[in-house]
Amino acid sequence: MFTGLVEEVGVIDSIERNRKSVIFSVRGKKTVRGIRIDESIAINGVCLTVIRSSRRKFQVQAVEETLRKTNLGDLQEEDPVNLERALLPGERLGGHFVLAHIDGVGVVTKIQTRASSWMFWFKIPQRFTRYLIPVGSIAVNGVSLTVARLQGREFAVSIIPHTMDVTTFRYMKVGDKANIEFDVLGKYVERLLKHRKR
């Protein structure tokens, strides 16, 4: 379980392709401290398991299903990534409940600069539009955000200066892919209603 509050921007140190999986070595400062093998960590919003760790970096492995559903397969060495360790019991829950189980990939279609913020627009597959509601929660590359605008297959989120400074949004450009996780509550409601109709 995660919150969507990114702890730091890490860097892909190296990439090892092994058959149909990829082992990523990731550099970080905050998230590396005390991290252990078998712990979960969200990388660009994707929940992965730490398989090795050292003082300055750790390794995770992404298999076929993860690479198919996310943007991790597009990562290159020295690319920045959003990092968040799993939520500990008793901590404040900011953001929203983020499982780090990615639903699909969205594409940046427009970035609008405003007086004190930025509006990022993303296009998603049609089948996911039913999970979007005005001012609903959404995670984009692991960042907990609020849906600000809806237009067909596109949605927009407003990025404040702090979020721009402490996440990979500052590197994002039109055409980039982003991992999208929709609010789990909507998915549970949909599932329950389907069974109720039977």
C-alpha positions in Angstrom: 0.0 0.0 0.0 1.2 3.5 -0.9 0.0 7.0 -0.7 1.1 8.6 -4.0 3.3 11.1 -2.1 6.7 10.7 -3.9 9.6 10.5 -1.5 12.3 11.4 -4.0 13.3 11.3 -7.6 15.8 8.4 -8.1 17.9 7.5 -11.2 18.1 4.3 -13.2 21.7 3.3 -12.7 21.8 0.3 -15.0 19.5 -2.1 -16.9 20.0 -5.8 -17.2 17.7 -7.6 -19.7 17.3 -11.2 -18.9 15.1 -13.2 -21.3 11.7 -11.5 -21.0 12.3 -9.6 -17.7 14.4 -6.6 -16.8 16.5 -6.0 -13.7 16.7 -2.3 -12.8 19.4 -0.9 -10.6 18.2 2.3 -9.0 20.2 5.1 -7.3 18.6 7.1 -4.5 19.3 8.9 -1.3 16.2 8.8 1.0 14.6 5.6 -0.2 17.9 3.5 0.0 18.3 4.1 3.7 17.3 0.9 5.5 15.6 -0.7 2.6 15.7 -4.5 2.7 15.4 -7.4 0.3 11.8 -8.5 -0.2 10.4 -5.0 0.6 8.0 -3.3 -1.8 8.8 0.0 -3.5 6.9 2.0 -6.1 8.9 3.0 -9.1 6.9 5.4 -11.3 3.9 4.1 -9.5 4.6 0.4 -10.1 4.9 -1.8 -7.1 8.1 -3.9 -7.3 10.1 -6.1 -4.9 13.6 -5.3 -3.9 15.9 -8.2 -4.8 19.3 -6.6 -3.9 20.4 -3.5 -2.0 23.5 -1.7 -1.1 24.3 1.7 0.5 23.6 3.8 -2.6 21.3 1.7 -4.8 18.9 -1.2 -5.0 17.7 -3.6 -7.6 14.2 -4.7 -8.7 13.0 -7.0 -11.4 10.1 -6.3 -13.8 8.6 -9.4 -15.6 6.5 -9.6 -18.8 3.1 -8.6 -17.4 4.6 -5.5 -15.7 6.5 -4.5 -18.8 3.4 -4.9 -21.0 1.1 -2.8 -18.8 3.5 0.0 -17.8 6.1 2.4 -19.1 9.0 0.7 -17.4 10.1 -1.1 -20.6 10.8 2.4 -22.1 13.3 3.4 -19.3 16.9 4.1 -20.2 20.0 4.4 -18.0 20.1 7.8 -16.2 16.4 8.3 -16.6 14.7 9.9 -13.5 12.0 7.9 -11.7 9.5 8.6 -8.9 10.2 6.5 -5.8 8.0 5.8 -2.8 8.5 3.2 -0.1 5.4 1.3 1.2 3.3 2.9 3.8 4.0 2.0 7.4 1.2 1.4 10.0 0.6 4.5 12.1 1.9 7.0 9.5 -0.3 9.9 8.3 -2.1 9.0 5.1 -1.8 11.9 2.7 -2.6 11.5 -0.9 -5.0 8.6 -1.4 -4.9 4.8 -1.2 -2.5 3.8 -4.0 -2.0 0.1 -4.6 0.7 0.7 -7.3 -1.0 -1.8 -9.5 -1.1 0.0 -12.8 -4.2 -0.1 -14.9 -2.7 1.2 -18.1 -0.6 3.8 -19.8 -1.6 7.4 -20.7 0.1 9.7 -23.2 0.8 13.4 -22.5 -1.1 15.4 -25.1 -0.7 19.0 -23.8 1.0 21.0 -21.1 -0.5 24.3 -20.3 1.6 26.9 -18.3 -0.5 29.0 -15.9 0.3 31.8 -13.6 1.2 29.6 -10.6 0.8 26.0 -11.9 0.8 23.7 -14.9 -2.1 21.7 -16.4 -1.0 18.3 -17.8 -3.4 16.6 -20.2 -3.3 12.8 -20.8 -5.1 10.6 -23.3 -6.1 7.1 -22.1 -7.7 4.0 -23.7 -11.5 4.4 -24.1 -12.2 1.4 -21.7 -10.7 3.3 -18.8 -12.8 6.5 -19.1 -15.5 5.1 -16.9 -13.2 5.3 -13.9 -12.7 9.1 -14.2 -14.9 11.5 -12.3 -14.4 15.3 -11.8 -12.2 16.0 -8.7 -11.7 12.2 -8.3 -8.4 10.7 -7.2 -5.9 9.4 -9.7 -2.2 8.3 -9.6 0.1 9.4 -12.5 3.5 7.8 -12.4 2.9 7.2 -8.8 1.9 10.7 -7.9 -1.4 11.2 -6.1 -3.4 13.8 -8.0 -6.9 15.1 -8.5 -8.8 15.0 -11.9 -9.2 18.7 -12.8 -10.8 18.4 -16.3 -12.4 15.7 -18.4 -12.8 15.8 -22.2 -13.6 12.6 -24.1 -10.6 10.2 -23.7 -8.5 12.9 -22.0 -8.2 14.2 -18.5 -6.1 16.9 -17.0 -4.4 17.3 -13.6 -3.1 20.5 -12.1 0.5 20.5 -10.9 1.6 22.9 -8.2 5.2 24.2 -8.1 6.2 21.9 -5.2 5.0 18.8 -7.1 6.9 20.0 -10.1 10.0 20.3 -8.1 10.0 17.0 -6.3 8.7 14.6 -9.0 9.5 13.7 -12.6 6.7 16.0 -13.9 9.5 18.6 -14.4 11.0 16.3 -17.1 7.8 15.3 -18.8 6.9 16.5 -22.3 4.2 16.0 -24.9 4.2 12.4 -26.2 5.7 10.9 -23.1 3.9 7.8 -21.6 2.8 7.8 -18.0 1.6 4.9 -15.7 -2.0 5.4 -14.7 -3.8 3.9 -11.7 -7.4 4.8 -11.2 -9.0 5.0 -7.7 -9.6 1.5 -6.4 -13.0 2.4 -4.9 -14.5 2.9 -8.4 -13.3 -0.5 -9.5 -14.7 -2.3 -6.5 -18.1 -0.5 -7.0 -18.2 -1.6 -10.6 -17.4 -5.2 -9.8 -20.0 -5.3 -7.0 -22.7 -3.8 -9.3 -22.0 -6.3 -12.0 -22.5 -9.2 -9.6 -25.7 -7.6 -8.2 -27.3 -7.6 -11.7 -26.8 -11.3 -12.1 
